[in-house]
């Protein structure tokens, strides 16, 4: 329970926010969950007005606001841009108060929705009221929250990360000849490590797009054939890492010496049929404006379906993890755990290893994996002596997480617990990770899966539906979806129980379940209306998803009229959205209809037209229930199972979904009016949580998705799928076990049968023996049989009817797998009458066999076609079984197994595979290598001469600025203010410490600002000198003419700091006003005016280093450029602005742009 202090403060701030005038935010009210509140964001577009209800859930009110952050989401369909802003909020709102969080959220949403106007986060040059508005391209003032610098563990407020969102408006590249030489040397190191590399574009003075590329051929990654197929990689493909630099070249030493949030590099991991991208492809890759269903950046450069996760990981944490590794001498995994520990505990450099993971066991774990990694990943470049290439480290980092992606959570990137034999990456058990995995697009595209593998999607949904049944009172689904905010109908298996009778909702018993808080209605199916006949306690309104429940009877009494009975009759559910409400009349958009699923019997629900055959009247008395019950809040597994079965019964058939997508190639499935949002979210979870590789084999003669050459003959009447489980790590362990077998046949094949309701969990968690279902008479382990008929008996297909998804075209009645086993039966727990294996990595799944119900009651779409005549077997090499251990088909029939179906017989050991392709690669790509090598070694001697001429650039000769020459006696000085609060003093103290460290470790000419910390007498007033401007700037030329080496600015911190921004102004020299052609964000009164420095644009998490950086960039802006006022005398008194004119100019400019100034700004005049 949250402490009274933190939670009370949070609740008070919510009330305060409700009274505040926050742009575009209204209707702040209490939400459904504890401490949750809702608000409405209103966006006025050119054509119409859009309103979005947003739910805000604080993560830790006990330590609000300091340690709290906010999760924002919505239950309604919203544009993708809005969803992205909401998903990003949890990482951007740490330490914020409610008002500041909502202000920031409003600004972010405004920027996302107004793509045709200036980004709401960009700083806009503020002018005086009588001067024309001038818009500049300075980058995001809010994009880089405060993170720790090189002193990573000294302060309790230090955190890590590359700074979240990168600035998108890049400054022109400023690169010296020394940087050019270092870039070439770094890329030569990459080339020497076995990679292809080169410059894609840029890296000349003034260039905007500066990208390098590094590639490796897929067949060198030691991935098995199944892994490559599951990850959609051809052995001849290339994996390419592209690195973009914004305004300067960053070497390894630069990265280590600068704060992580100042990193100017962004990363993209792609695949291609060519080893190098074109300039157009390299530039387009970083634009990130592709449609949802477009997976290609160009004709030859494509996204890896989990590459977006690695991109995000590298952009946000790579530099921080690199620093931790170097400073602490630890592994990537340990650095990640340490970073996570620091983010959560904020306790400084403590004995973190003992509280996270034993260091030695971690190193042992790393050692065990090294044999399975390619040599270029085992040879850790960070541990090498001599000059270190940052690009090579980044490449090894990216490929490390690519090759071992199944070992890590795709969202938080921490090591996954357990040893599940997964072939596809997924997320850990944290609900937030699953939520972000799906909503940030880290998982597979369900639209693509439906179009390309409709049978597989049908199979996955069917297995999920079957796992929800409970013929023996126990639901077989092991893990329910959590963290998805699935809103299901208010229908439960059993009545609601509560210790407080006064809180007990109204419950109505119906056949198969209980309706919770239903509304009495009269339902007219033909007119699609429902008339409220009872009390409307929920204020029903347009857009709500509801379910209308009626009961029909098949028995007709003597009167001739059926007597519906909700406890004995057939209960029918209509899923609908309220189109409009006129008094008590509801106009409904009915999207699906089906009978109530019964979890305890194998009866499949009736759907669609089948339901109409039960109706004998036009109007029925019934009930209406809301779809607002969160699945996660249901404690009883049977309640969850019933809710999920109802949602799946409402799902359209796969073929209907596929038809919709092919007719509407630019639309997303969740926008289809036949798709309830909960059904879409559940379908997305079913597809994304499948960590196995399943692909159809059967198909008609014209079915391009079929694989007839991989079909096993001798199993008539069963539909075949290729089925593979096993991470690259376990593939290697399986192959290692084969090396010690000296028999002609190194492997056996055997069948495994299990009840239909078990297969949903099997394809997600693998074959294991954690649950006892059919006993263990022959020992502990996974059971297999040589005989098809024996395993079919354990599948349950002969003993009872299955619980089938009513929309399925496969009509799945039973499932079995054919598996490849290590040929060491003498070491099995048992070999007669069954094989019993305890060593789970001694078996690999190869095929799924699905039995189709022959007597179909419905077939929404003919996905199942007549099994074609087998391909001529003489043309296909056969897998030869061990003569004494032959696996047989139905009724003892002989099996013909294609050799290509058994990878262990194809010589594909992943290490030596593709040698011929490597030789071909050299011949085909030699011209490209010559071109790239020419750049790497271009004018090497001339570069050395230039480097010798510039040896002094790293010292004082690189700038004419000299610290300590400023006369402080000519500057205004203030006594410490009476309003100094403890939080402001603590914040400023920490910022001074950070800035002092940055300044001491960064060359003056690179830093561009200087603070004489010994002359800070009042921490609420700072004097800063800006210097070392690019000589090509008009400002720098003006300064040189006047003999001025620095711009003197003053930063004053108000009583509301850090909740309000500092007031920043130029003291001297005087600048040319905007009206006379000046610029650089300096108003006529000398105030530095950008949105960042107003209450509208300020964030309490903004670092003062970031403020200094952006102020300097604003002055350097050339749209228009800043110039000194030559008309003004440069004597000490005449050259200085005074505080009064600065405040007046700042206030005028803020008023012009509609920005809010701090309320305590007037206090500055008193100092």
N, C-alpha and C positions, 0 to 999 in steps of 0.2 A: 504494500500500500504506500502511495506517495506520502512523503512527509508533509505536514500541514503548512510549513513555511513555503517550500517550493511550489506546491500545488495551489496554495492560496494566492500566491503572486501570479501564477499562470492564469487562474480564473479571473482575477482582477484585471489582468491585461486583456483577456478576451472581452470583458465588458467594456473596457476602455476602447478597444478596437471597434466595437459595435457603435460607439459614439463618435468615432473619428471619421473624417471625410477622406477616405482612401480612394484614389482614382480607380474607377471601374469596378470597385468592390462594394457589395451591398448585401443585405439580408444575412448578416452574421448571426447564427443561432446554434443551439446545442445539437450535437449529432446523436447517433444511436449508441455508440460505444462510450465507455468511460473516458472522459476528458476530450472526446472528439468534438469538433465543431464544424459547421458547414458555412459556406458563403457562396455568393453568386458573382461570377465575373461577367460583365457585359461588354461586348465588343461591338462598336458601331462601324460597320463597313460602308462602302460606297452604295451598295444596293440594299442592304438590310441590316438588322441588328441581331446578334447572336448572344445567347445567354448560356452559361455553363455552370452547373452546380458542382462545387468543389468541396471535397471532404478533407479535413486537416486533422491528422492524428499525431500528437506529440509523442516522442519516443521515451522521454524520461522526465516527467514533471517533478520528480523528487529533487532534481538538481537544476531545475529551470532557473534562469535561462542558460547558464554557463555550459553545462554538459548536455543540454537537450538539443535535438534537431527535430524537424517536422517531416512526416510522410504525407504527401498530398496525392489524392487520386480522385477519380470520379466513377460513378456507376453507369454513366451514359456514354453514348458514342460521341467522340470528339475528334477533331482533326489531328493528324499525326503530330503536327508541330506542338499542339497543346499537350498531348500525351507525353511528348519528350520533355517539355518544361516541367510537368508534374513529376515525372520520374527522376529528374535531376535534382529536385528540391532537397531530398534528404541529405545530399552531400554538400549543399550550398547554404543551409540554414542553421548550421551549428552555432550555438551561442546567441542566436537572435531572439529578440522579444517578438511578441505576436504582431504588433503594428509594423515593425521593420520587416518581418517575414512576409506579411501580406503586401506591403509596399513593393518589396523586391519581386514577389510573385506577379503582381500586377504589371510591373515594368517588363518582366520577362515575357509574359503572355502578350503584352502589347507589341513587343518587338517581333515575336514569332508570327503574329497574325497580320502585321503590317509590313509585308515584304516589299511593298512598293514605296515605302517611306523610309526615313532614316532609322536605323536600329535604335530602339529605345535605350540600349545600354551604351551606345557610342557617345562620347563626349562631343558636345556641340559648342563651337566658339560663342561665348556670350559677348554681346556688344552693348554699348550704351543705348539708351532709349531712342536717341536721335540718330543712330548709326544703322546702316543696313546689316541684316543678318548674314553671317558668313558661316557656312557649314564646312567642317573639316572632316578628315578621315581618320582621326585618332582612334586607337583601338579601345576596346571595351574597358571602361573604368572599373567595372565590377567583376571582371572575368578572372582575377587572380586573388583569391582569398588568402589570408595570412597563414603562411606555413613556416616551418622551422628552417633555419639556415644551417651554416656549417657547424654551429654549436648545437648539435641535434638533441642533446639530452640534458641541457642545463636548466631549462625553464619548464614550468608545469603547463604552460600554454602552447608549447611548441608542438606542431603536428607536421605531418609529412604529406607529400604528393607533389605532382608536377604543376599543380595549380588548376586542375579541372579544365574548364573550357579555355582553349587557346585563343589568343587574339587572331581575328580573321583579317584585319586590315594591316597587312605587313608593311613595314618600312622598307625602302630600297636596301639592297645588300651593300654593306660596307666591309670590303674584304681587302686585305693587304697582300703583298707578294709573299710575306711570311705565312699568312693563312693559306694561300694557294699551295705553297710547298707542303705545309702540314696536311692539307686535304689529300694531296697526292700520296704522301707517305702513309697516311691512314688507309687509303684505298689499296695501296700496294700490300699492306699487311693483310687486308681482307682477301686479296687475290692469292697471296701466298698460303693462306689457310685452306685453300681448295674451293673458293667461291668465285663466281663470275661477278664482276662489279664494274661500275663506271659512273660517269656524271650524266644524268638525264638532261638537265638544263640548268642554266644560271651560273652562279658563282663568279660573276663579273661585277664590277662596281656599278651599282644602280639597278641591278636586276631584282625583280620581285619574286619570281618563281625559281627556287633553288632546290633541286632534288637530286639525290644520289640513289642508285639502285644496287641491290646485292641479290644474287639468285643462286639456287642450287637445284640440281635435277632431282625429281621425286625418287627415282630408283636408287639414290644414294642415301635415303633416309632410313633404310632398313625396315620398311613397312611391309607387312604381308599383303598378299593379293586381296584378301577380304577387307583388310583395313583400308587399302587404297580405294576399293570399290565403295565401301561404306562412306568414305570421306570424299568421294567423287574426284579422285585423283588418278590420272593415268601415269604409268611409269615414265612416260616420255615428257610429261609436264614439268614445268619449273615452278618452284615456290620463290616468290620475289618479295623482298622487303624494300619498301621505298621510304626514304627519310627526307623530310622537307625541313629546310632551315628558313627562318623568317627574315632576319635582318643582319645576321652575322654568322660566321662559321664558329661552331663550338667544338673544341677539342676535349679530350678526356680530362685534362687539367682544368679547363674552363668549367666543365660540368661539376667537378669536385669542389671548386672554389666558390661557385655562385649558389645562392639559394635555389632549391628545387623548383619553386614556382616561377623562377625567371628562365626556365628552360625554354629555348626557342625552337625545339624540335618536335615534329609530329611524325607518327609512324603509321604505315599501312602494309598489311601482309596480304598478298594476292597470289593467284596462280595464273600461269600463262602457257601457251604452247611454244612461245618463244622465250629465250633466256633474258631478253632486255626489252623494256617497254619503249614505245615511241614517246616523243616529247608531249604530244597531245594526251596520250594515255596517262603519263606521269602527272601532268597538271590536273587532269579531270579526276584522278583518283582522290585528290584532297578536297574536291568541291563538295562531296557528300550530299548531293542533291538528286540522288537517283530515286525513281519510283519504287514503291514497296516491292513490286514483283519483278523489277528488273535486277538481275543478278550480275550483269556484266558491265564493266567500266568501258568496254570497247569490244571490238570483235575478237580480241585475243587476250585481254586482261580481265580476269574474273575474280569475284569474291569467293573466298572459302566460306562455307556456310557458318563456321564458328570463328572466322577471321575477325569479325567485328568485335568479338570479346577480347581477342588478343590486342587489337588496335586500341581499344579503350584502356586496357590494362597498361600497355606501354605508355600511352599518353599521360596517364594519371600517376603511375607509380614507378616506372622504370628508373628514373634518375634517383629517386629516394632510396630504392632498394640497392642500386649500385653504390651509393654512398655508404649505406649500412654494411654492405659486403666488404668494401675496401677498408673502412675504418675498424670493423670488428673482426675481419678475417673469417667470415662465416659463409654459408651456402645461400643460394637463392631462397630455398625453403625456409631456412632459419631467419633470413632477413625479412621475409614476408611475415613470419610469426612475430618477430620483434616489432615490426611496424604495426601490426594488428594490436599487439600488447600495448605499445605506446599510445595508440589512438584511444584505446579503451581506458587505460589506467592513468595516463598522464602523470606518472610518478617518477619520471626521470630515469636515469640509467641504473636500474636495480638488477637483482639477480633474476633476470627474466627467463634464462634458460631453464632453471629448475622449476619454474612455474608453467612452462609451456611444453618443453620436450627435452628429454635427455640428449645432450650434445653428442655423446659417443654413438648412441643408437641412431641418431640422425645421420652421422657420418657413415655408419655401417650401411644404412639404407641407401645412401648415395652410392657407396661402393658397389652394392648389389645391382644397381641400375646401370653402372658404367659399361658393363659388358654388353648391354642391350642397346646402347646409344652409338651413333656413328662416331668415328674418330674425331671429326671436326667439332663435335660437341663435348667429347670427353676431354679434349685438350683445352682446358679453360684458359682463355687468353688473359683474363684478369689476374691470373697468378703468374703470368710470365714476367720476366725481367726486361728492362728497357722501355722504350716508348710504347704506350698502349693506344690502340685504335678504338675509339668509342664506337665506330660503326661495326667493328667486328664483335665487340661485346654485345651490342644491340642485336646483331644477327644471331649469335649463339643463344641469347636470352629468348628471342622470338621462336627459334626452332626448338629450343628446350621445351617450351610450353606447347608447341605444336605437336611434337612427337609424343609427348607424355600428357596430352590434353585430357585423357580419360582419368588421370590421377588427380586432377584438380577441379574444384568448383568453377564452372564457367562464368559465374558472376563475381564472387569474392576472391577467386583464384587461390584459396587456401587448399592444402592437401586434403583429399577426401578420406574419410575414415572408412575402415573396413577394406575388404579385398574383393569386392564384387567384380566379376569378370566382364567388364563393360567394353563395348566396341566403339560406342559413341560417347562424346563428352556430355555431361549434364551438370546439375547443381547439387550442392550439399543439402542437408536437412533443414537449413534455416529458411523459414517461410518467406522472408524478405528476398532471399536470393532467387527463389522460384518466381516470385512476383516480378522482380526486375529482369530476370532471364527472359520471360515471355514478353514483357512490355517494352523492353529495350531492343527487341529484335535479335537477341543472341541465339535463339533457337532456330530450327529449320522453318522454312516458309511452308505453312500448311497449304496455301494455294498451289505451290509447286508440287507438293506431295500428292495432293488430290489429282492434279492433272497428269503427273508422270507415273504414279503408282496407285491407281484407284482401288485395285484389289487388296493391296497391303493396308490401305486406310480402312477399308471395309473390315478386314480381318482384325485390325487393332481395336476398332470400336466394338466389334462383336465379342472379342475376348474380354474387354473391359465390362461390357454389359453382363456377360456370363459370370464374371467374378463377383458381381453384386448379389447373386442369388444365395440363398441360405437354406438348402434342402434339409440340412441337419441342424438348423438353428445357428450356424456359424458362417459369417461372411468370409470368403477366401481372399478378398483383397487385403494385402498386407499394409499398404501405404495409401492413404487417401490424399487427394490434393489439398495442400494447405498454403495459405498466403495469397490465394487468387481472388479473394473477395467474391466468391461465387454466390450470387443471390438466387436462391432456390425457392420454390413455392412453399407456402406454409402448410405443408402436408407431412405428417410424420407416421411412423409405424405404430407408435404407442402414444397414449395420452401424456400430456405434459405433467410432470411431477414438480411440486414446489413445497417448501416448508411453510410458506405463507399463503394460506388459502385465499386471502384477499387479493393476491397478485395472480391467481390462477386465471389464465385466459379461457374464453369459451372454446370448448372442444366438441366437435361433432364426429361421431363414429361412422365410418363408411366401410364398405367391403374392401379390405386390403390396407386400410390406414385410418388416420385421424386428421380432420381438418381443424386448423388452429385459427381462432378469431375469424371465422368466415362471415361474409355478408350475404344475407338472404336475397336471392334474385329470381326473377322469372326470365328464362332464357329462350330466345327465339333464334334457332340455328339458321333458318332460311333468311331472316332479315339481319343476322349478325348483330343482334342487340341483346342487352341485358337490362332489365328494369329492376331497380333496387326496391325490394319489398320490406326490408327490415331497416335497421339503423346503419347509417354509413359513418362508422367511427374513424375512418381513415382519410376523409376528405379526398376521395378518389379524383384524379385529374388526368388530363390528356398526357399521353406518352408513357403511362405506367404499364408494366407487364403484369398480367394477371392470368389466373387459371380459373375457368368456369367448370364446375363439377356437377354433373347430373347423374341420375341413376335410371337405367332402363331395365325392364323385366321381360323375360321370355315366356312367362306364364300369363295366360289370359283368363280371368274369371268369367262367370256366366254373364256379367254385364257387357262383356265384349271390350272393355277398356282395361289396358294394362295398369297394374298398381305398382309404381316404382317403389322399391325398397332399397335404402342406402346401405343396409347391412346384408341383404341377400341378393339384390339384383346386380347387374353388370354396371360398374361405375365408369363413366366416360369423362375424360379430361379434355378441355379445349384451351389451348395456349393462345393468348391474344394480347394485343396492345390496344389500349383505350385511344380511339381516334378523337372522340369528342364526348362531352357530357352536357346534357340539357336537363337540368333538374335531376330527376331520378333515372333518366334514360341514358344508357351508355352505348355509344356506337363503337363496335369492336372490329378490329382487323384480326381475324382468326388466321393463324399461320399453320397450325397442326392440330390433329385430334387423334386420340388413342384411348384404349381402355387402361384401367389402373393395373400396373405391373404387380404381380404376386410373387414375392421373393421365396415363398415356401413351396411353390409348385412349379413344374416346368412349363406351365402354360405361357405361351408367347403372347404379348399384348396385341390386340387388333389395332390397325392403323388405317388412316385415310378412308377410302371408300368402303372398307370392311365395316367401319363403324356405322356408316349410313344404313347398312342392312339391319341394324338393331333398332333403329328409330321407327316409331309408329305414330308419333304426334309431332305437331309443329312447335309447340311450346312446352317447356318442362320447368317445373319448380326445382331450383337447385341452389348452389352456393358459389360465391366468388371469393377466392383467396388471393392475397398479394404474393408477388415474387420478391420478397424482401428479407427472407431468412438467410443469414450468412451460414454457409456450410460449415465453416470452421467452428462455429459456436455450438454445433450439435454434438453432444457427448456420446450418444448411443450410436454404435456402428450400424445398426439396422436402420436408424433414422437417416444416417448419411447415405446408406446404400439405396434406400427407397427414393430419396431426393435425387440422387444421381441417375437412377434408372428412369425416373420421370423425365428428367432433362434429356437423356439420350433417346427416349422414345419420341420426343418432340423434334429430334434432329432430322433434317431431310436426308434422303438416301444419298450415298456417295455419288452415284451417277447423276442425280439432280444437281448436286453441288458442282460437279465437273462440267455439266452442261452450262450452268450459269457462268462459270469462270471462262469457259471457251467462248461464250457469246459476248462476255464483257471483259476483255483481256486487261483493261486498265482499272478495274474495280477490285476492291478487297472483299473477302467473303463476309466479314462482320457487318458490312453495309447492306447486305441482302435483306429485304424485308421479310423473308421467310426464315430468318436465322435469329432466334432469340439470343440475346447477348450471353446469357449463362451457357447456352448450348455451344456457342462458338468458343468461349473460354475453356469449357470442358474438353471439346474436341482438340483444341490447341494443346492442352496438357497431355491428352492421350498420345498425340503424335510426337510431341517434344520429349516426353518421358521414356519413349522407346529407345533403349540403349543398345539394341541389337540391330543387325543388318538383315533385312528381309526384302526379297525381291521376287516377283512372280516368275514362274517357269512356264506354267500352262498358259495357253491362249489359242485363239483361232488362227487360221492360216494368214490372215491379214493383220494380226495383232502385232504391232511393232514393239510392244513391251515384253513379249514372250521370249523365252530362251529355249527353243526346242532341242538344241544340242546338249543341254544340261539336264534334260528330263530322264528320270529313272524309269525304265520299262519293267512291267510286272506288278504294278500296283494300280490296277484299274479302279475307277470310281473315286479316287482321292485326288484332290487338287494339290499341286506341288509348289512349294516356295523354297528358294535358296535361303538358308538360315545360318547366320554366323554370330557367335558371341565370343568375346575374348579381346582384352586390351592387347596392344602390341607387346607389352611386357609378358603376358601369359602365352601369347603366340610363341615368343622366344623360348619360354620354359617348356612348352610342348615340343618345339623343334629340338631343343637340347636333349630332352628325354629320348627322342628318336635316334640321336647319334649313337647311343650305347646299345642299340638293338642290332644284332647280327643276323636276324632271320630274313628270308627273302621278302616276306610281307611284314613291313614294320608296323602296320596298323590293322585293326579290325573295324568292321562296321556293326552296329547293333541298334535296336529300336528302344525307344523310351516312350511309355504311355502314361498319361496322367489325366485326371478329370478335367473337363473343359474349363471349369471355374478356376483352375490353378494356373492356366497358361498366361494370363495377364501378368502375374507376378514372375513367372519363369522367364519371360522374355525381358523383364526389367532387372531381375536379380539373379538370374542364372539357375542352373540345376544345382541344387544342394540338398542336404538332408537335415535341415533345421526343424522341419515339421514332420510328424509321423501321421500318415494318412491311411496306408494299407498295411501297417505293421512292418516289423523288421526281423522276420524269421531267419534270415540268412546273414544278419549282421548290419552294422551301421554303414551307410554309404548311399551312393546314388545307384539305383537299380536299372539294369538294361537286360535285353533279351535278344538272342539270335532270331527268335521266331516272332513274326509280325502278329500272328493271332494271339500270342501270349500278351504282348504289350497292348493290343487293341482291347483286351479284356479289362486292363487297368484304366483305359481311357473312359470307360463308362458308356460307350456308345451302344452297347447291347442291353444294358440294364434299365436305362431311364431316358426320358426325353430331355433335350437340352433347354436351357433358358436362353432363347435366341433374341438378338436385337431385331425388332420387327421390321426395320427398314433395310436389313441386310439382303444383298443379292447373292452372297455366298451361302447363306443359310447354314452356318457352321454347326455341325452336330457333334464333331469330335476332332481332336488334334493329337498327332503323334510326331516324334522327331526321329530322324536317322542321324546317328552320331558316329564319329570316328574316334576310336580308342587306341591307346598305346597297346601294342601286341605283347603284353606281359601278363597273360591271365593267371600264371602261377603266382603272381604277386597281388592279385585281387583279393579282397576279403572273401569273396565266394565266386566260383565260376560255374557252378551247377546247382540248381537248374537255371539260375540267373547270374549275370555278371554283377558284382557289387564292388564299386570303386569308392575308396575314401579319398584318394588324391584327385581333387577336382580338376586340376590342370592337366590330367592325363586324358581328358576327353574334350573334343571340339564338336559343337553342333554343326551339322552340314545342311540338313533339309527339314522343313516342316511339311507334314502331310495333313490336309484338311478334308474331312469327310463332309460332303454336301448332303443335306436332308433331301432325300429323293421325292418325298411327297410334300411339295411346297404349297403352302396356303396362299402365299402372295409372292410376287416377284416384281418389285417396283421398277427395276431396270435389268435387262439381261446381261449382267456382267459375266455370268458363267456361260461359257460357250461349250459346244461339243469338243471333246478332247480330240485333237488332230491325230492323224496317223503318225506313228513315231518316225523320226528321221531314220533313214537306212542305217542300221546298226553297223554295217561293215565299214561305213565311213567314219565311225567314231571310235577312238581307242577306248578299251574297256579297262576298268579297275579290276585287277585280279585279286580275289579274296584268298585268304589262307584256306587251303583245301580242308583242313580239319575243323575250321571254325567259320563256316559259311553262314551268312545271314540270309534268311529266306523271306519271301513275300507272303501275301494272303494265301491260306490253305497250302502252304509249303511250296509256292511257285518260285521259280528262279528269278533272281533280280539281274537286270543289266544296268550296271552303274557306270556312267561315263567317267573316264579317268580324270577329266578336267574338273569333276565335282569333288575330287579328293586332293587338296593342295599338296599334301605331303608326298605325292607320287610325281609331282611335276618339276621337282628340282628347284622350286622357289623357296629358298631358305632366307630370302630377303637380303642376305649379306652379299651373295655372289650374283644375284639376279640382275640382269640388264647389262652384263659386260659388253655384249655386242653393241647395245645401244650407246654405251659410253664411247666406243670406237667410232660409231657413226656420228656422234655428237661432235667429235674433234673435227671431222671432215666438213660437216655442214656449217659449223660456227667459227671456223678459223678466221674468216674475214672480219667478223664482229670482234673477235679477240684482238686482232691487229689494230682495229680502230680504237678500241678502249685502251689498249696498252700505249698507243701513241699519245693519248691524253695524259695517262699516268706519268709518263716519262718526258712529257713535252718541255723543251727548253730547260732541262734540269740544270745545266751549267749556268745559263743566264739567271735562273732563279737563285742560284747560290750567290752570284755576284750581287744581285739585288738584296739578298739577305744580309750580306756583309755590310752593304751600305746602310742598312737599317738596324744594325745591332743595338743602337741606342734607343730604339723605339720603345723598349720595355721600361726605360727609365724616365727621368725628368725631361729629356730632350723631346719626348713625344708630345709635350704640352708646354705652353708658355706660362701656365698658371703655377704660382708658388704659394703653398700654404703659409699661413702666419703673417701675411703682409697686410691684412685688412685692419684698419684702424677702428676698433670697437667704440672708441670715445665719441665718434661722429654718429653713432647709431642710437636709435631709441632703446632705452632699457626700462624694464618693468619690474616692480617688486612682485614676489610670489602672491598670487591672488588669494583672497579670503574664501573663495568658493572651491578651493582645491579639495576634491573628494578622494577617498582612499582608492576607489576603483580607477579613477583617472590617473592618480599618481602611480599606481601599480602598472597600469597599461603603458604609460609614458616611460617608466623606468625600464620595462622590458624592451620597448622599442628602441630606446637609447642604447641598451646593451647590444641588441641585434645590429643596429646600424654601425656602432663602433667596431664590431667584429667584421662586418662586411667591408667597411672602409679600410681597416688595417690589413686586409688580405687581398684587396683589389687594386691594381695599378690605377693611379689617378686618372690617366687619360681614358681608361676604359670605364671608370665609374661615372665621371662627368659631374659629380657633386662633391662638396666638401663641407663638413661640420667641424668646427673647433670645439670639441667636447669640453676642453678645459675652460672655455669661456661661457659655458652654459651655467648661468647663475639662477635661472628661473626655468624649471622644466616645462612651464606652460608657454614659454617664448623661446623659439629657436631662430638662429641666424644661419642661413645656408647659402653657400656660394655655388652657382652653376657655372661650369667652365668647360674647356676643351671641346668647343663646338666644331663641327665639320667646317673646314676652311672654305668649302664651296658655298656655305650659307651666307646670304646677305648680312645677317646679324653678325656672324663672325668677322666679316670684312669691315663692317662698321666699327666693331669693337677694336679691331687692329688699328684702324685709322685714329681712334681716340686714345689708344694706349691702355685700353681696359681689358683685363684678363678674366673677369668674372662678373656675373649678374648676381647681385645681392638680394636675396628674398627673405622674408620674415614669415614664420608660421606661428600663429597664436591659437591656443587651444581653449575653447569655451568651457563654461561650467557643465555643459551637457555632454562633453566628450567622454567616452568614445561613441555615444549614441548620435552625436552630430559631428560633422566634419571640422577639421581645422580651418581657420581663415588664413589663406595664403595670398601674399601680395609681394610685388616687387618694391624694394626700397630705392634702389638705384641700379643703373642709370635710367633716365626717362626714355620711354618708347614712343615711337610715332603712333598717334591715335588711329583708330580704324577709319575715321572719316577722311584722313589724309593718306590712306594707303597702307596703314600698318596692319599687323596681325599677331599671331602667336598667342591668342587667348589672353592678352593683356589689355584690360580696359583703359579708358582715358584716365582713370584714377589709380592705375597700377595694380588693381586687384586681379589675381589669377581666377578667372571665372570659367569653370567647366561644370558640367552636370555632376561630375564626381564630387565636387566641392560644395554641393548644396544638399539639403535634406532629401531632395528627390532622388539624387543619385548615390548618396553615401550609404555605405554598409559598415556596421561596427566591426566586421571582420577584415576590413581593408587594412593592409599593412602600410606603415608610413614610408617604407622603402618603395612600395608600389606607387604611392602618391608622388614621391620625389621623381621617380622614373617617368611617370605620366605627365607631370608638370614640365619636366625637361623636354619630353617629346612634343608637348603642346607648343612650347616656345620655339622648337625646331621646325614646327609645321610650316610648310611653304604654300599654304592655301588660305590666305596670302601669307607671305613671309613676314616675320617680325623684323622691324627696323628701328634703329635708335633715332631719337628726335634731334636732328642737327640744329634746329632752331633754338633749343634750350641750352643755356649755359651749363657746363659740366662742373661748375664749382660745387663744393660739398653740399651746401644748403639748397641751391637751385636744382641740383640733379636728383634730389630725393622727393619721392611722393610722400604725402602725409597720410595718416591713418583715416582722417575724416573723409578726404576725397576718395580714398580707396573703398570705404564702406558705402558711400553714396553711389559710386559707379557700380559696385557689386550688386546693390539692391535694385538699381534701375535695370540692369541687365537681366537679373533673375525674374523681375516682373515681366519683361518683354517675352521671355521664353516660357513663362508659366511654371518656373521652378520655385520650390519652397526654400526660404532662407531660415536658418536657425532662429528660434524665438529669442535666444539670449545674445544675438549679434549686437544689440544696442549696448550691451555691457562693455564692449571694446572701447567705446568712446570715453568711458570713465577711467581708463587706464592711461 
